[in-house]
Amino acid sequence: MSKDSQSPHDLSPTLNVKDLGTVQRLGFGAMRIVGDGIWGEPADRAAAIAVVRRAVELGVDFIDTADSYGPNISEEIIAEALHPYKDGLKIATKAGLTRTGPDTWIPVGRPEYLRQQTELSLRKLKVDSLDLLQLHRIDPKVDAEEQFGVLRELQDEGKVKALGLSQVSVDELIAASKHFTVATVQNRYNLTDRSSADVLDYATENGIAFIPWAPISAGELAQPGGPLDAAAKRLGATTSQVALAWLLRSSPVMMPIPGTGSIKHLEENLAAADLVLDDATYQELEAAAK
């Protein structure tokens, strides 16, 4: 259970994800390689390409993106940077949110739209089958069963290998599981936002990979003199590294995907995989967050 402290000696650096295969538990999120507001071209496209390539050089074998990042631009940059893809590299994408401007996200879950966006992602990523397709949001205006049904159809047709969900409840996870094997769930979760703790518990118990978005958001805990800052100084690490190490220890199915447009920050984030929190530090952060 996520609410119990996992022994760092019992946690593998990799995870075997249903229908996807084995990947490193610390991946890369490709939301921040586009423009401000997750809209338009990045300020420096060559720099964005360099970040994606550096992630793979450092051993990342799971990259998470979405058709709505840009829109389209994140997927295009990944293909430009990495195609033809290295053996073992898994690229996850999402469909179900459309964009009308910076920082604007509108759920669209009509089956024909989800099918169209899947076909476009196949084209942009230059693949015959998507490694992982996640429903970015369940559209409340469309019957959820229809949304789950078209995802299953796409998997049956071989256009998608694995399927996942984003920002859902336990009940929605259970409902989707009647249509397909849920490989991943991607909900907001970090030191200061445990609102999806029940979803994490369910994922842990059922072997579903849990991908926390906004993984290093820590608010006041990371302020100078705060508990996260104190732990970072004691461990010779950054507050972001400690926040990621806390996540990795909190559950064996946890798969953080910190995103950045900076190679420096990328290298700092990925170094968190080698940071082991002792029991006292882990419990101290648990108590501070509560």
C-alpha positions as CSV (number, residue, x, y, z in Angstrom):
1,M,0.0,0.0,0.0
2,S,1.3,3.5,-0.8
3,K,0.5,4.8,2.7
4,D,3.2,2.5,4.1
5,S,6.9,3.2,3.8
6,Q,8.4,0.9,1.2
7,S,11.9,-0.3,2.1
8,P,14.3,1.1,-0.5
9,H,16.0,-2.3,-0.7
10,D,12.7,-3.9,-1.9
11,L,12.1,-1.4,-4.8
12,S,13.3,-2.2,-8.3
13,P,14.6,0.6,-10.5
14,T,12.4,-0.9,-13.3
15,L,8.8,-1.8,-13.7
16,N,7.1,-4.4,-15.9
17,V,4.1,-2.5,-17.3
18,K,1.1,-4.5,-18.6
19,D,1.1,-4.8,-22.4
20,L,4.1,-2.5,-22.6
21,G,7.1,-4.3,-21.1
22,T,9.8,-3.3,-18.7
23,V,10.9,0.3,-18.4
24,Q,12.9,2.4,-16.0
25,R,10.7,3.8,-13.2
26,L,12.0,7.4,-13.8
27,G,11.0,8.6,-17.2
28,F,10.8,11.9,-19.1
29,G,7.7,14.1,-19.6
30,A,7.7,16.0,-22.9
31,M,5.1,18.7,-22.0
32,R,7.7,21.4,-21.3
33,I,9.6,21.2,-24.7
34,V,7.0,23.4,-26.4
35,G,6.1,27.1,-26.0
36,D,4.7,28.9,-22.9
37,G,1.3,27.9,-21.9
38,I,2.1,24.5,-23.5
39,W,1.3,26.3,-26.8
40,G,3.2,26.8,-30.0
41,E,6.8,26.3,-30.8
42,P,9.5,26.3,-28.1
43,A,11.7,29.4,-28.0
44,D,14.6,27.2,-29.2
45,R,13.6,24.1,-31.1
46,A,17.2,22.9,-31.4
47,A,17.5,23.1,-27.6
48,A,14.3,21.1,-27.2
49,I,15.6,18.4,-29.5
50,A,18.8,18.3,-27.6
51,V,17.0,17.8,-24.3
52,V,15.0,14.8,-25.7
53,R,18.2,13.2,-27.1
54,R,20.1,13.8,-23.8
55,A,17.3,12.0,-21.9
56,V,17.7,8.9,-24.0
57,E,21.5,9.1,-23.7
58,L,21.1,9.1,-19.9
59,G,19.1,5.9,-20.0
60,V,15.5,7.1,-20.2
61,D,13.4,4.5,-21.9
62,F,10.0,5.9,-21.3
63,I,8.9,9.3,-22.7
64,D,5.4,10.7,-22.1
65,T,3.8,13.2,-24.4
66,A,0.3,14.1,-25.8
67,D,-1.3,15.3,-29.0
68,S,-2.4,18.4,-27.1
69,Y,1.2,19.5,-26.2
70,G,1.7,22.3,-28.7
71,P,-0.7,21.0,-29.9
72,N,1.2,18.4,-32.0
73,I,4.6,20.0,-31.6
74,S,5.8,17.8,-28.7
75,E,5.2,14.6,-30.7
76,E,6.8,16.1,-33.8
77,I,9.9,17.1,-31.8
78,I,10.3,13.6,-30.3
79,A,10.2,12.1,-33.8
80,E,12.6,14.6,-35.2
81,A,15.0,14.0,-32.3
82,L,14.8,10.2,-32.0
83,H,13.4,8.5,-35.1
84,P,14.3,5.8,-35.9
85,Y,13.8,4.8,-32.3
86,K,16.3,2.9,-30.2
87,D,15.3,-0.6,-29.3
88,G,13.5,-0.7,-26.0
89,L,12.4,2.9,-26.0
90,K,8.7,3.3,-25.2
91,I,6.8,6.5,-26.2
92,A,3.5,7.1,-24.5
93,T,1.0,9.7,-25.8
94,K,-2.5,10.9,-24.9
95,A,-5.7,12.0,-26.6
96,G,-8.9,13.5,-25.4
97,L,-8.0,17.1,-24.7
98,T,-8.2,19.7,-27.5
99,R,-6.7,23.2,-27.4
100,T,-8.0,26.6,-28.4
101,G,-5.1,28.7,-26.9
102,P,-2.4,28.8,-24.2
103,D,-3.3,27.0,-21.0
104,T,-6.7,26.1,-22.3
105,W,-7.7,22.4,-22.2
106,I,-11.1,21.2,-23.4
107,P,-12.1,17.5,-23.1
108,V,-13.3,15.9,-26.3
109,G,-14.1,12.2,-26.0
110,R,-16.2,11.5,-29.1
111,P,-15.1,8.1,-30.4
112,E,-14.5,9.5,-33.9
113,Y,-12.3,12.2,-32.4
114,L,-10.2,9.8,-30.3
115,R,-9.8,7.6,-33.4
116,Q,-8.7,10.5,-35.6
117,Q,-6.2,11.7,-33.0
118,T,-4.7,8.2,-32.6
119,E,-4.2,8.1,-36.4
120,L,-2.5,11.5,-36.3
121,S,-0.3,10.5,-33.4
122,L,0.8,7.4,-35.4
123,R,1.8,9.7,-38.3
124,K,3.5,12.3,-36.2
125,L,5.5,9.8,-34.1
126,K,6.3,7.8,-37.3
127,V,5.2,4.4,-35.9
128,D,2.8,1.7,-37.0
129,S,1.6,1.1,-33.4
130,L,1.6,3.4,-30.4
131,D,3.4,1.9,-27.4
132,L,0.9,3.4,-24.9
133,L,-2.2,5.5,-25.5
134,Q,-3.8,7.2,-22.6
135,L,-7.2,8.9,-22.4
136,H,-6.2,12.4,-21.4
137,R,-9.5,13.1,-19.7
138,I,-12.9,11.3,-19.7
139,D,-15.2,13.7,-21.5
140,P,-18.3,14.2,-19.2
141,K,-20.4,15.0,-22.2
142,V,-19.8,11.6,-23.8
143,D,-20.8,8.2,-22.4
144,A,-17.6,6.9,-20.8
145,E,-18.4,3.4,-22.1
146,E,-18.1,4.8,-25.7
147,Q,-14.7,6.3,-24.9
148,F,-13.4,3.1,-23.3
149,G,-14.9,1.1,-26.2
150,V,-13.1,2.9,-29.0
151,L,-9.8,2.5,-27.1
152,R,-10.3,-1.2,-26.9
153,E,-11.1,-1.2,-30.7
154,L,-7.9,0.6,-31.4
155,Q,-5.9,-1.9,-29.4
156,D,-7.7,-4.9,-31.1
157,E,-6.8,-3.3,-34.5
158,G,-3.1,-3.2,-33.5
159,K,-2.9,0.5,-33.6
160,V,-2.1,0.6,-29.8
161,K,-0.1,-1.8,-27.7
162,A,-1.1,-0.6,-24.2
163,L,-3.9,1.6,-22.8
164,G,-4.1,4.0,-19.9
165,L,-6.1,6.7,-18.2
166,S,-5.4,10.1,-16.8
167,Q,-7.0,12.0,-13.9
168,V,-9.6,9.4,-13.0
169,S,-11.2,7.9,-9.8
170,V,-11.0,4.4,-8.6
171,D,-14.6,3.8,-9.8
172,E,-13.6,5.0,-13.3
173,L,-10.5,2.7,-13.3
174,I,-12.8,-0.2,-12.4
175,A,-15.2,0.7,-15.2
176,A,-12.5,1.0,-17.8
177,S,-11.1,-2.3,-16.7
178,K,-14.3,-4.0,-18.0
179,H,-13.3,-2.9,-21.5
180,F,-9.5,-3.3,-21.6
181,T,-6.4,-4.0,-19.4
182,V,-5.5,-0.7,-17.8
183,A,-1.7,-0.5,-18.0
184,T,-1.2,3.0,-16.5
185,V,-3.0,5.7,-14.6
186,Q,-1.7,9.3,-14.7
187,N,-3.0,11.5,-11.9
188,R,-1.7,14.5,-10.1
189,Y,0.3,13.4,-7.1
190,N,3.2,14.8,-5.2
191,L,4.4,15.6,-1.6
192,T,1.7,18.2,-1.1
193,D,-1.1,16.8,-3.2
194,R,-2.2,13.3,-2.1
195,S,-5.8,13.7,-3.4
196,S,-5.2,10.6,-5.6
197,A,-3.9,8.5,-2.7
198,D,-6.8,6.0,-3.1
199,V,-6.0,5.7,-6.8
200,L,-2.4,5.0,-6.0
201,D,-3.4,2.4,-3.5
202,Y,-5.6,0.7,-6.1
203,A,-2.9,0.8,-8.7
204,T,-0.3,-0.6,-6.3
205,E,-2.6,-3.5,-5.3
206,N,-3.5,-4.3,-8.9
207,G,-0.1,-3.8,-10.6
208,I,-1.1,-0.7,-12.6
209,A,1.8,1.7,-13.3
210,F,1.1,5.1,-11.6
211,I,2.5,8.1,-13.4
212,P,2.3,11.2,-11.2
213,W,2.0,14.5,-13.0
214,A,3.4,17.7,-11.3
215,P,5.7,15.3,-9.4
216,I,8.1,17.8,-8.0
217,S,5.6,20.4,-6.9
218,A,6.2,20.9,-3.1
219,G,5.1,24.4,-2.3
220,E,6.1,25.6,1.1
221,L,7.9,22.4,1.9
222,A,10.6,23.4,-0.5
223,Q,11.1,26.9,0.8
224,P,14.4,27.8,2.4
225,G,14.4,26.3,5.9
226,G,11.5,24.0,5.1
227,P,11.6,20.2,5.6
228,L,12.3,19.4,2.0
229,D,15.1,22.0,1.8
230,A,16.6,20.7,5.1
231,A,16.5,17.1,3.7
232,A,18.1,18.2,0.5
233,K,21.0,19.9,2.3
234,R,21.5,16.9,4.5
235,L,21.7,14.6,1.6
236,G,23.7,16.8,-0.7
237,A,20.8,16.9,-3.2
238,T,18.3,19.3,-4.7
239,T,14.8,19.7,-3.4
240,S,13.5,18.3,-6.8
241,Q,15.7,15.2,-6.4
242,V,14.4,14.6,-2.9
243,A,10.8,15.0,-4.0
244,L,11.3,12.5,-6.8
245,A,13.2,10.0,-4.5
246,W,10.2,10.3,-2.1
247,L,7.8,9.4,-4.9
248,L,10.0,6.4,-6.1
249,R,10.0,5.0,-2.6
250,S,6.3,5.5,-1.9
251,S,5.2,2.7,-4.2
252,P,6.8,0.0,-6.4
253,V,4.4,1.0,-9.3
254,M,5.3,4.7,-9.1
255,M,6.7,6.1,-12.4
256,P,7.5,9.8,-12.2
257,I,8.1,11.7,-15.5
258,P,9.6,15.0,-14.5
259,G,9.6,17.4,-17.5
260,T,11.9,20.2,-18.5
261,G,13.2,22.1,-21.4
262,S,16.7,22.4,-19.8
263,I,19.5,19.8,-20.1
264,K,20.8,21.0,-16.7
265,H,17.5,20.3,-15.0
266,L,17.0,17.1,-16.9
267,E,20.3,15.8,-15.6
268,E,19.5,16.9,-12.0
269,N,16.1,15.2,-12.2
270,L,17.4,11.9,-13.5
271,A,20.0,11.8,-10.8
272,A,17.2,11.3,-8.3
273,A,17.1,7.6,-9.4
274,D,20.4,7.1,-7.5
275,L,19.2,9.0,-4.3
276,V,18.0,6.7,-1.5
277,L,16.0,8.2,1.3
278,D,16.7,6.7,4.7
279,D,13.7,5.8,6.9
280,A,14.0,8.9,9.1
281,T,14.0,11.3,6.1
282,Y,11.1,9.5,4.4
283,Q,9.0,9.6,7.6
284,E,10.0,13.2,8.2
285,L,8.7,14.2,4.8
286,E,5.6,12.1,5.2
287,A,4.8,13.9,8.5
288,A,5.5,17.4,7.1
289,A,3.3,16.8,4.1
290,K,0.4,15.7,6.2
